[in-house]
Amino acid sequence: MNEKELVRRIIDFGFIIKAQLYSDDTALLRSIMNIMIMEAEDVLEEMDAPSRSSSTPESDQRFGST
């Protein structure tokens, strides 16, 4: 299994867990799951993007440091 497939499976698993959280008591956990899913989708997009030739470290690019 390659890295992209692993990230896709993590996203799918996140959606499955989130679908089970439907009561008012789990609203915070649903929000956390939404963030996890969005971050995993961002990782997948970064994996699909061509390599950047920038000299700025990736962590600085991600958080907008200058």
C-alpha positions in Angstrom: 0.0 0.0 0.0 1.4 3.3 -1.0 1.2 6.6 1.0 -1.6 8.1 -1.0 -3.8 5.0 -0.6 -3.1 5.1 3.2 -4.2 8.7 3.4 -7.3 8.0 1.4 -8.2 5.1 3.8 -7.6 7.4 6.8 -10.0 9.9 5.3 -12.6 7.2 4.7 -12.2 5.9 8.2 -12.7 9.5 9.5 -16.0 9.8 7.6 -17.2 6.5 9.0 -16.5 7.5 12.6 -18.0 10.9 12.1 -21.2 9.4 10.7 -21.7 7.5 14.0 -21.5 10.7 16.1 -24.9 12.2 15.8 -25.9 13.3 19.3 -25.5 16.7 20.9 -23.0 15.2 23.3 -20.6 14.4 20.5 -20.6 17.8 18.8 -17.1 18.6 19.9 -15.8 15.2 18.7 -17.5 15.8 15.3 -15.8 19.1 15.0 -12.4 17.5 15.8 -13.2 14.8 13.1 -13.9 17.5 10.6 -10.6 19.1 11.2 -8.8 15.7 11.0 -10.5 15.0 7.6 -9.6 18.4 6.2 -6.0 18.1 7.3 -5.8 14.6 5.8 -7.3 16.0 2.5 -4.6 18.7 2.6 -1.9 16.1 3.0 -3.3 14.2 0.0 -3.3 17.4 -2.1 0.3 18.1 -1.2 1.3 14.6 -2.1 -0.4 15.0 -5.5 1.2 18.4 -6.2 4.5 18.5 -8.1 7.6 19.1 -6.0 8.3 22.8 -5.3 11.7 24.2 -5.9 11.4 26.8 -3.2 14.1 27.0 -0.6 11.6 27.8 2.2 11.1 24.8 4.5 7.7 23.1 4.1 6.7 23.8 7.7 7.2 27.5 7.1 5.1 27.4 3.9 2.3 25.5 5.7 2.0 28.0 8.6 2.7 31.1 6.5 5.9 32.1 8.2 8.1 34.7 6.5 
